[in-house]
Amino acid sequence: MTEKVATIKLIDGSEHETVFERDITDPKSFIESNILNNRLIRVINPKNSESFDEEYIVSKNIIAFRISES
């Protein structure tokens, strides 16, 4: 099975990865339930791994959310 990797980029520039085995249909809920962090404010979920275009409000700082297959 193909795993997907979510790369979470915090406003301070640090990046964190988490691996999951299902498609994310609601990135906001995924972030809130799996990567809850008081520094987060907005999740940007690209339709592809090269660009960031959909925004979701989460908590307190801007992050980028990129999904790629491994």
KOLPA-65702 format. One record per residue: residue number from 1; residue in one letter; x, y, z of N, C-alpha, C, O in turn. Coordinates in pm, 1 decimal, always signed. Example, Ala and Ser with C-alpha at 12.3 -4.5 7.8 and 13.67 -1.06 7.14 Angstrom:
<pts>
+-----+-----+----------+----------+----------+----------+----------+----------+----------+----------+----------+----------+----------+----------+
|   n | res |       nx |       ny |       nz |      cax |      cay |      caz |       cx |       cy |       cz |       ox |       oy |       oz |
+-----+-----+----------+----------+----------+----------+----------+----------+----------+----------+----------+----------+----------+----------+
|   1 |   A |  +1319.0 |   -569.0 |   +780.0 |  +1230.0 |   -450.0 |   +780.0 |  +1320.0 |   -330.0 |   +780.0 |  +1423.6 |   -331.9 |   +846.5 |
|   2 |   S |  +1285.0 |   -225.0 |   +708.0 |  +1367.0 |   -106.0 |   +714.0 |  +1290.0 |     +3.0 |   +787.0 |  +1340.9 |   +113.8 |   +803.9 |
+-----+-----+----------+----------+----------+----------+----------+----------+----------+----------+----------+----------+----------+----------+
</pts>
This chain:
<pts>
+-----+-----+----------+----------+----------+----------+----------+----------+----------+----------+----------+----------+----------+----------+
|   n | res |       nx |       ny |       nz |      cax |      cay |      caz |       cx |       cy |       cz |       ox |       oy |       oz |
+-----+-----+----------+----------+----------+----------+----------+----------+----------+----------+----------+----------+----------+----------+
|   1 |   M |    +84.0 |   -118.9 |     +0.0 |     +0.0 |     +0.0 |     +0.0 |    +88.1 |   +124.6 |     +0.0 |   +190.9 |   +129.7 |    +67.5 |
|   2 |   T |    +46.6 |   +223.2 |    -75.6 |   +122.1 |   +348.3 |    -80.9 |    +92.6 |   +431.3 |    +43.4 |    -23.1 |   +455.5 |    +77.9 |
|   3 |   E |   +198.4 |   +473.8 |   +109.1 |   +179.5 |   +561.1 |   +224.2 |   +183.0 |   +705.0 |   +177.4 |   +248.0 |   +737.2 |    +78.0 |
|   4 |   K |   +113.7 |   +791.0 |   +248.3 |   +120.0 |   +932.5 |   +218.1 |   +191.9 |  +1001.3 |   +333.1 |   +178.6 |   +962.3 |   +449.1 |
|   5 |   V |   +267.7 |  +1103.8 |   +298.9 |   +342.5 |  +1177.5 |   +399.8 |   +290.1 |  +1320.2 |   +403.6 |   +287.2 |  +1389.1 |   +301.7 |
|   6 |   A |   +248.8 |  +1363.6 |   +521.6 |   +206.6 |  +1502.3 |   +538.2 |   +324.9 |  +1578.8 |   +595.9 |   +373.8 |  +1546.1 |   +704.0 |
|   7 |   T |   +370.8 |  +1680.1 |   +524.0 |   +478.3 |  +1763.8 |   +573.4 |   +416.5 |  +1890.6 |   +629.9 |   +350.2 |  +1965.2 |   +557.8 |
|   8 |   I |   +437.6 |  +1914.8 |   +757.1 |   +379.8 |  +2029.5 |   +825.3 |   +489.6 |  +2133.0 |   +844.0 |   +591.1 |  +2105.2 |   +907.8 |
|   9 |   K |   +469.8 |  +2252.2 |   +788.7 |   +570.5 |  +2357.5 |   +803.1 |   +516.6 |  +2466.9 |   +894.0 |   +415.4 |  +2529.9 |   +863.6 |
|  10 |   L |   +584.8 |  +2488.8 |  +1005.5 |   +542.6 |  +2589.7 |  +1100.8 |   +594.6 |  +2726.2 |  +1059.8 |   +685.3 |  +2737.6 |   +977.4 |
|  11 |   I |   +535.9 |  +2829.4 |  +1118.4 |   +573.5 |  +2966.1 |  +1082.0 |   +720.1 |  +2995.3 |  +1113.7 |   +779.5 |  +3084.0 |  +1052.4 |
|  12 |   D |   +779.2 |  +2922.1 |  +1208.2 |   +920.2 |  +2944.3 |  +1240.1 |  +1012.8 |  +2877.8 |  +1138.7 |  +1135.1 |  +2885.1 |  +1150.8 |
|  13 |   G |   +952.8 |  +2812.2 |  +1037.6 |  +1032.9 |  +2751.7 |   +932.3 |  +1063.0 |  +2604.2 |   +953.2 |  +1110.9 |  +2536.9 |   +861.9 |
|  14 |   S |  +1035.0 |  +2553.5 |  +1073.1 |  +1062.4 |  +2412.0 |  +1098.0 |   +959.0 |  +2325.0 |  +1027.3 |   +843.7 |  +2364.6 |  +1010.7 |
|  15 |   E |  +1001.8 |  +2206.4 |   +986.0 |   +911.0 |  +2114.8 |   +917.8 |   +901.0 |  +1984.4 |   +995.1 |   +998.8 |  +1937.5 |  +1053.4 |
|  16 |   H |   +782.3 |  +1926.9 |   +994.8 |   +756.6 |  +1801.9 |  +1065.3 |   +679.7 |  +1711.5 |   +972.1 |   +590.3 |  +1757.4 |   +901.0 |
|  17 |   E |   +712.7 |  +1583.9 |   +971.3 |   +642.9 |  +1490.8 |   +883.4 |   +565.6 |  +1387.8 |   +963.9 |   +607.7 |  +1346.3 |  +1071.9 |
|  18 |   T |   +452.6 |  +1347.7 |   +909.7 |   +375.9 |  +1237.8 |   +967.5 |   +328.0 |  +1149.6 |   +853.2 |   +286.6 |  +1199.4 |   +748.5 |
|  19 |   V |   +333.6 |  +1019.7 |   +873.5 |   +294.2 |   +925.2 |   +769.0 |   +156.7 |   +869.1 |   +801.7 |   +127.3 |   +838.8 |   +917.4 |
|  20 |   F |    +72.1 |   +855.3 |   +699.5 |    -59.6 |   +798.7 |   +721.2 |    -95.8 |   +713.9 |   +600.9 |    -35.0 |   +726.6 |   +494.5 |
|  21 |   E |   -195.1 |   +627.0 |   +617.5 |   -228.2 |   +530.5 |   +512.5 |   -365.7 |   +551.2 |   +452.3 |   -423.9 |   +458.4 |   +396.3 |
|  22 |   R |   -418.1 |   +672.8 |   +463.5 |   -549.2 |   +699.2 |   +405.6 |   -548.5 |   +838.9 |   +345.7 |   -463.6 |   +921.5 |   +379.2 |
|  23 |   D |   -642.3 |   +864.2 |   +258.3 |   -652.3 |   +997.1 |   +200.3 |   -708.7 |  +1093.2 |   +304.3 |   -794.2 |  +1056.0 |   +384.6 |
|  24 |   I |   -661.1 |  +1214.4 |   +301.9 |   -714.7 |  +1315.4 |   +391.4 |   -826.7 |  +1387.2 |   +316.6 |   -802.4 |  +1452.5 |   +215.1 |
|  25 |   T |   -948.2 |  +1374.9 |   +366.8 |  -1059.2 |  +1445.2 |   +301.7 |  -1087.7 |  +1575.8 |   +373.4 |  -1149.2 |  +1665.8 |   +316.1 |
|  26 |   D |  -1044.1 |  +1587.5 |   +497.3 |  -1064.3 |  +1709.0 |   +574.8 |   -933.3 |  +1744.5 |   +644.4 |   -911.8 |  +1706.0 |   +759.4 |
|  27 |   P |   -846.1 |  +1817.1 |   +576.0 |   -714.1 |  +1850.1 |   +633.2 |   -722.9 |  +1921.6 |   +767.8 |   -638.4 |  +1900.3 |   +854.7 |
|  28 |   K |   -825.2 |  +2006.8 |   +785.7 |   -838.4 |  +2079.3 |   +911.5 |   -855.9 |  +1981.4 |  +1027.1 |   -789.4 |  +1994.1 |  +1129.9 |
|  29 |   S |   -945.3 |  +1883.8 |  +1010.7 |   -966.9 |  +1785.1 |  +1116.5 |   -842.9 |  +1698.9 |  +1137.5 |   -810.2 |  +1661.8 |  +1250.2 |
|  30 |   F |   -774.4 |  +1667.5 |  +1027.7 |   -652.7 |  +1586.4 |  +1038.3 |   -549.2 |  +1658.4 |  +1124.6 |   -489.2 |  +1598.8 |  +1214.1 |
|  31 |   I |   -529.1 |  +1786.0 |  +1096.9 |   -432.7 |  +1863.6 |  +1174.3 |   -477.2 |  +1874.3 |  +1319.6 |   -397.6 |  +1854.0 |  +1411.3 |
|  32 |   E |   -603.2 |  +1906.0 |  +1340.0 |   -651.9 |  +1924.3 |  +1476.5 |   -640.9 |  +1796.8 |  +1559.1 |   -610.8 |  +1802.6 |  +1678.3 |
|  33 |   S |   -665.2 |  +1681.0 |  +1496.5 |   -663.5 |  +1557.0 |  +1572.9 |   -526.0 |  +1491.6 |  +1580.7 |   -500.0 |  +1414.0 |  +1672.7 |
|  34 |   N |   -438.3 |  +1521.4 |  +1486.6 |   -309.1 |  +1453.8 |  +1482.3 |   -188.0 |  +1541.6 |  +1512.5 |    -86.5 |  +1492.1 |  +1561.7 |
|  35 |   I |   -197.5 |  +1669.5 |  +1483.8 |    -81.2 |  +1756.1 |  +1501.7 |   -125.3 |  +1882.4 |  +1573.0 |    -93.3 |  +1993.4 |  +1530.6 |
|  36 |   L |   -198.7 |  +1864.6 |  +1681.2 |   -250.4 |  +1978.6 |  +1755.6 |   -133.0 |  +2056.1 |  +1815.5 |    -50.7 |  +1999.9 |  +1887.7 |
|  37 |   N |   -126.7 |  +2183.7 |  +1785.2 |    -14.5 |  +2265.5 |  +1828.0 |    -65.8 |  +2408.2 |  +1841.7 |   -124.2 |  +2461.7 |  +1747.5 |
|  38 |   N |    -45.6 |  +2469.0 |  +1954.3 |    -98.6 |  +2603.4 |  +1977.2 |    -44.3 |  +2708.8 |  +1882.1 |   -101.3 |  +2817.2 |  +1870.1 |
|  39 |   R |    +66.6 |  +2677.3 |  +1813.9 |   +123.8 |  +2775.1 |  +1721.6 |    +52.7 |  +2779.4 |  +1587.0 |    +74.0 |  +2872.4 |  +1509.2 |
|  40 |   L |    -32.1 |  +2679.2 |  +1558.0 |    -94.0 |  +2672.8 |  +1425.7 |   -209.3 |  +2770.1 |  +1409.1 |   -285.7 |  +2792.1 |  +1503.1 |
|  41 |   I |   -222.9 |  +2828.6 |  +1291.1 |   -342.1 |  +2908.6 |  +1263.5 |   -407.1 |  +2869.1 |  +1132.2 |   -529.9 |  +2864.0 |  +1124.4 |
|  42 |   R |   -329.7 |  +2841.1 |  +1029.8 |   -389.5 |  +2816.5 |   +899.9 |   -318.5 |  +2701.6 |   +832.0 |   -195.5 |  +2697.5 |   +827.1 |
|  43 |   V |   -394.8 |  +2609.6 |   +780.4 |   -338.1 |  +2496.5 |   +707.8 |   -356.3 |  +2524.3 |   +560.3 |   -466.2 |  +2557.9 |   +516.4 |
|  44 |   I |   -251.4 |  +2510.8 |   +484.7 |   -262.0 |  +2528.9 |   +340.7 |   -246.3 |  +2391.0 |   +279.9 |   -139.4 |  +2330.7 |   +289.0 |
|  45 |   N |   -351.1 |  +2341.2 |   +218.6 |   -351.4 |  +2204.5 |   +167.0 |   -350.8 |  +2206.5 |    +14.6 |   -453.1 |  +2238.0 |    -46.2 |
|  46 |   P |   -239.4 |  +2174.1 |    -47.8 |   -230.8 |  +2179.6 |   -193.5 |   -304.4 |  +2064.0 |   -260.6 |   -320.4 |  +1956.6 |   -202.7 |
|  47 |   K |   -347.8 |  +2087.9 |   -381.5 |   -405.7 |  +1978.9 |   -459.4 |   -292.4 |  +1891.0 |   -512.4 |   -314.9 |  +1776.0 |   -550.2 |
|  48 |   N |   -171.9 |  +1945.2 |   -514.8 |    -53.5 |  +1865.4 |   -548.3 |    +59.1 |  +1909.5 |   -456.5 |    +45.2 |  +2009.6 |   -386.1 |
|  49 |   S |   +168.8 |  +1838.0 |   -455.7 |   +274.4 |  +1866.1 |   -358.7 |   +361.7 |  +1986.6 |   -394.5 |   +452.3 |  +2021.9 |   -319.0 |
|  50 |   E |   +335.3 |  +2049.2 |   -508.1 |   +420.6 |  +2160.6 |   -551.0 |   +367.5 |  +2298.1 |   -513.4 |   +444.3 |  +2394.0 |   -506.3 |
|  51 |   S |   +236.7 |  +2309.0 |   -489.0 |   +182.6 |  +2441.6 |   -460.7 |    +90.0 |  +2436.8 |   -340.4 |    +38.9 |  +2330.7 |   -304.5 |
|  52 |   F |    +68.9 |  +2551.4 |   -278.6 |    -17.9 |  +2561.5 |   -163.1 |   -134.2 |  +2652.0 |   -201.6 |   -112.8 |  +2768.7 |   -234.4 |
|  53 |   D |   -257.6 |  +2600.2 |   -198.3 |   -365.4 |  +2685.0 |   -245.7 |   -495.9 |  +2684.3 |   -166.9 |   -574.7 |  +2777.8 |   -181.0 |
|  54 |   E |   -521.8 |  +2584.0 |    -85.3 |   -645.6 |  +2586.7 |     -7.8 |   -611.9 |  +2617.1 |   +137.3 |   -518.9 |  +2558.9 |   +193.1 |
|  55 |   E |   -686.3 |  +2707.3 |   +198.1 |   -655.9 |  +2747.6 |   +334.4 |   -764.4 |  +2702.4 |   +431.1 |   -883.3 |  +2704.9 |   +399.1 |
|  56 |   Y |   -722.1 |  +2661.5 |   +548.2 |   -814.5 |  +2618.8 |   +653.3 |   -768.6 |  +2682.4 |   +783.9 |   -650.5 |  +2676.9 |   +818.2 |
|  57 |   I |   -861.3 |  +2741.9 |   +855.6 |   -825.0 |  +2802.1 |   +983.4 |   -804.7 |  +2690.9 |  +1087.5 |   -887.6 |  +2600.8 |  +1099.7 |
|  58 |   V |   -695.7 |  +2698.1 |  +1160.9 |   -671.0 |  +2598.3 |  +1263.6 |   -650.8 |  +2662.0 |  +1400.6 |   -729.5 |  +2634.8 |  +1491.3 |
|  59 |   S |   -549.5 |  +2745.2 |  +1419.7 |   -526.7 |  +2798.5 |  +1553.6 |   -453.2 |  +2931.6 |  +1559.5 |   -520.1 |  +3034.9 |  +1557.5 |
|  60 |   K |   -317.5 |  +2936.9 |  +1566.9 |   -255.3 |  +3069.5 |  +1587.3 |   -143.4 |  +3118.3 |  +1494.2 |   -115.8 |  +3238.2 |  +1495.5 |
|  61 |   N |    -79.0 |  +3036.7 |  +1416.0 |    +23.0 |  +3085.6 |  +1321.4 |     +6.5 |  +3018.8 |  +1186.7 |    -61.4 |  +2916.7 |  +1175.5 |
|  62 |   I |    +68.4 |  +3075.7 |  +1084.1 |    +54.1 |  +3019.9 |   +949.5 |   +149.6 |  +2902.9 |   +929.3 |   +268.1 |  +2911.4 |   +961.7 |
|  63 |   I |    +95.8 |  +2793.1 |   +875.0 |   +181.1 |  +2680.3 |   +839.3 |   +149.4 |  +2636.0 |   +697.4 |    +49.9 |  +2678.9 |   +638.9 |
|  64 |   A |   +232.0 |  +2552.4 |   +644.1 |   +204.7 |  +2491.2 |   +514.4 |   +182.6 |  +2342.6 |   +538.5 |   +243.3 |  +2282.9 |   +627.4 |
|  65 |   F |    +95.9 |  +2284.6 |   +458.8 |    +61.6 |  +2144.2 |   +476.1 |    +73.0 |  +2078.4 |   +339.6 |     -8.7 |  +2105.4 |   +251.5 |
|  66 |   R |   +172.2 |  +1993.0 |   +320.2 |   +196.2 |  +1933.8 |   +189.0 |   +183.7 |  +1782.9 |   +199.0 |   +240.6 |  +1721.0 |   +289.0 |
|  67 |   I |   +109.5 |  +1724.0 |   +107.0 |    +93.1 |  +1578.5 |   +107.7 |   +167.5 |  +1518.7 |    -11.0 |   +150.6 |  +1563.3 |   -124.5 |
|  68 |   S |   +249.2 |  +1418.3 |    +15.5 |   +319.2 |  +1350.9 |    -93.3 |   +316.4 |  +1200.3 |    -68.0 |   +292.0 |  +1155.5 |    +44.0 |
|  69 |   E |   +341.5 |  +1123.5 |   -172.6 |   +342.5 |   +978.3 |   -157.5 |   +485.1 |   +928.4 |   -142.6 |   +578.0 |   +980.8 |   -204.2 |
|  70 |   S |   +500.6 |   +825.7 |    -59.4 |   +635.5 |   +772.1 |    -39.2 |   +643.9 |   +630.7 |    -92.1 |   +749.5 |   +568.0 |    -84.3 |
+-----+-----+----------+----------+----------+----------+----------+----------+----------+----------+----------+----------+----------+----------+
</pts>
